[in-house]
Amino acid sequence: MSYKFRAIYTKPSNEVSLHTPPAGLYDLVDTMFNEGKITQKPIRTTDGLNETFEIVFADESAYNEWKGSVVTKENATARSEHCNANSISYSIEGPI
């Protein structure tokens, strides 16, 4: 069974930018995609001030590997700090 991870952000205005993930996160996505652990790289959809990112993992094990990665955890901390500092509301859904 595949696992989908979704992050939904709502910015207070167009002048506010979203958090920029570190290069290591993109490297992890590429590596896991090449290994077949990610079956859909992150897709971004925008609707006004709302932005959604979805990524699909091959199975629970791949999702847990992603979730347990140091780079993923560091990115989550940086994302939270950026969103709080810039009044960006967000929710993380997964697996769905």
N, C-alpha and C positions, 0 to 999 in steps of 0.2 A: 504494500500500500504506500503510495506516495504521500509526502508531507508538504504542505504549503505553509510558508511563513509570510506574514503580511505586516508591514509597518505603514501606519496612516498618520500623516502630519497635517496640521492646520496652522498656517502662518497668520500672524496678525495683519500683515500687509505684503504687497509685492516687493517692497524694499528689503524685506528680511529674507536672508538666504538660509537654506537648510544646512545642517552639519555636513561636512565633507569627510567621508570615511578615509582612513589611512590606506596607503598603497598596499599594505599587507593584507587588507581585507579583499581587495580585488585579486591579489595573487591567490588567496585561499579559494575564492570562488572559481578562478580558472583551474586550479589544481583539482578541486573536487569535481568540477564539470568534466575535465579530461578523464578522471577516474570513474565517471558514471555515477557519482554520488549525488550530484546536482543534475537534474534533468531539464531545468529551465533557469537560465541566469536571471538576475533581477530585472524585472520589467517595471518601468516607471509610468504612471498615468497621472495626469494633472487635470483638475477640475477647479478652476478659479484659484483660491488660496489653499485648496486641499491637494495633497500629493500622496500617492500610494505606491509602495514598492512591494512586489511579490516575487518570491523565489520558491522553487519547488525542488524538494529533495527526493531521492529515490526511495528511501524508507526511513524508519524510525532511527536506525543505527546511524545513518548519514546525518540526520537532523541533530542527533545527540552529539556527534563528533563536531559539527559546526558550533552548536551551542556551548560546548566545552572548550573550544579553542581560546587560547589566550588573546589572540588578536580580536576575536569576536567580543570577548568580555571587555577588553579595553575600549573598543569602539562603542559598546553600549554605555559605558561610563561617560565617554566624551560626548556622545550624542545627547545623553540626559542633561549634562551640564550646559551644552549649547542651547538646547531647547528651553531649559529653565531660564537661562540668561536672556533669551530673545522672545519670551512669551509665546513659544510654539507649543501647542498642545499636540500630543501624540498618543497612539496606542499601538501596542505590539500584539499581534495575534498569531498564534501558532502552537502546535500544528492545527491546521484547519482542513 
